[in-house]
Amino acid sequence: MAGNDRRDSDDDLGVVLETRPKTQRPPLYKVMILNDDYTPMEFVVHVLERFFGLSHAQAFELMLTVHKKGLAVVGVFSFEVAETKVVQVMDFARRHQHPLQCTMEKE
């Protein structure tokens, strides 16, 4: 019966532990709208609703923040999404002949 004891055998299989590198979250970027003296407030509200999915009330409050403080963060996104939003807003403003500025910076 001693021959059936597996604990004495030399062919035990060990467990291989693989260390996986921890993936880092991509950096996030703040998209900001800047105040100017020429772009109508209602146009800014429309931009916030259209490109950032805000309700009319939210967009109006954020537009007032831009107007009073000179700029406001309108969203935080991955680089690609932030860049796309900035380009969309700037292109839309240019097509409607408004000098509205939209920018992004790393959070």
C-alpha positions as CSV (number, residue, x, y, z in Angstrom):
1,M,0.0,0.0,0.0
2,A,2.9,2.3,0.4
3,G,3.4,2.3,-3.4
4,N,0.1,4.0,-3.9
5,D,1.0,7.1,-1.9
6,R,1.3,10.0,-4.3
7,R,2.9,12.4,-1.8
8,D,6.2,10.6,-2.1
9,S,6.4,10.9,-5.9
10,D,8.8,13.3,-7.5
11,D,6.6,14.2,-10.5
12,D,4.4,16.7,-8.6
13,L,3.2,19.5,-10.8
14,G,3.9,23.0,-9.6
15,V,1.7,26.0,-10.1
16,V,3.2,28.6,-12.4
17,L,2.4,32.1,-11.3
18,E,2.4,34.7,-14.1
19,T,2.6,38.2,-13.0
20,R,0.5,40.4,-15.3
21,P,1.5,44.0,-15.8
22,K,-1.1,46.3,-14.4
23,T,-2.8,48.3,-17.1
24,Q,-3.0,52.0,-16.4
25,R,-6.1,54.0,-17.2
26,P,-5.5,56.5,-20.1
27,P,-5.1,60.1,-19.0
28,L,-8.2,62.2,-19.1
29,Y,-8.5,65.6,-20.6
30,K,-10.7,68.5,-19.6
31,V,-12.6,70.2,-22.4
32,M,-13.2,73.9,-21.7
33,I,-15.2,76.7,-23.4
34,L,-13.8,80.2,-23.2
35,N,-15.8,83.4,-23.0
36,D,-15.6,86.1,-25.7
37,D,-17.5,89.3,-26.2
38,Y,-19.1,88.4,-29.5
39,T,-20.6,84.8,-29.5
40,P,-24.3,85.0,-28.5
41,M,-25.2,83.3,-25.2
42,E,-27.9,81.2,-26.9
43,F,-25.3,79.9,-29.4
44,V,-23.2,78.7,-26.5
45,V,-26.2,77.0,-25.0
46,H,-26.9,75.3,-28.3
47,V,-23.3,74.0,-28.6
48,L,-23.4,72.6,-25.0
49,E,-26.7,70.8,-25.8
50,R,-25.6,69.5,-29.1
51,F,-22.0,68.4,-28.5
52,F,-22.0,67.6,-24.8
53,G,-25.5,66.2,-24.3
54,L,-26.6,68.7,-21.7
55,S,-30.2,69.6,-21.0
56,H,-31.2,73.2,-21.7
57,A,-31.1,74.1,-18.0
58,Q,-27.7,72.5,-17.5
59,A,-26.4,74.2,-20.7
60,F,-27.8,77.6,-19.6
61,E,-26.1,77.3,-16.1
62,L,-22.8,76.3,-17.7
63,M,-23.0,79.2,-20.2
64,L,-23.5,81.6,-17.3
65,T,-20.4,80.2,-15.7
66,V,-18.4,80.7,-18.9
67,H,-19.8,84.2,-19.1
68,K,-19.0,85.2,-15.5
69,K,-15.7,83.3,-14.9
70,G,-14.2,83.5,-18.4
71,L,-14.2,79.7,-18.9
72,A,-15.7,76.5,-17.7
73,V,-14.9,72.8,-18.0
74,V,-17.7,71.3,-20.0
75,G,-16.6,67.7,-19.8
76,V,-13.7,65.3,-19.1
77,F,-12.9,62.6,-21.7
78,S,-10.2,60.4,-23.1
79,F,-7.7,62.2,-25.4
80,E,-9.5,61.1,-28.6
81,V,-13.0,62.0,-27.5
82,A,-11.8,65.4,-26.1
83,E,-9.9,66.2,-29.3
84,T,-12.9,65.3,-31.4
85,K,-15.3,67.5,-29.3
86,V,-12.9,70.5,-29.5
87,V,-12.7,70.1,-33.3
88,Q,-16.4,69.7,-33.7
89,V,-17.2,72.8,-31.5
90,M,-14.5,74.9,-33.3
91,D,-15.7,73.9,-36.7
92,F,-19.4,74.5,-35.8
93,A,-18.6,78.0,-34.4
94,R,-16.5,78.9,-37.5
95,R,-19.3,77.8,-39.9
96,H,-21.7,80.0,-38.0
97,Q,-19.1,82.9,-38.0
98,H,-18.6,83.0,-34.2
99,P,-15.2,83.3,-32.5
100,L,-16.1,80.8,-29.8
101,Q,-13.0,79.1,-28.5
102,C,-12.9,75.5,-27.1
103,T,-9.7,73.9,-25.8
104,M,-8.5,70.9,-23.8
105,E,-5.9,70.2,-21.3
106,K,-4.7,67.2,-19.4
107,E,-6.5,66.7,-16.1
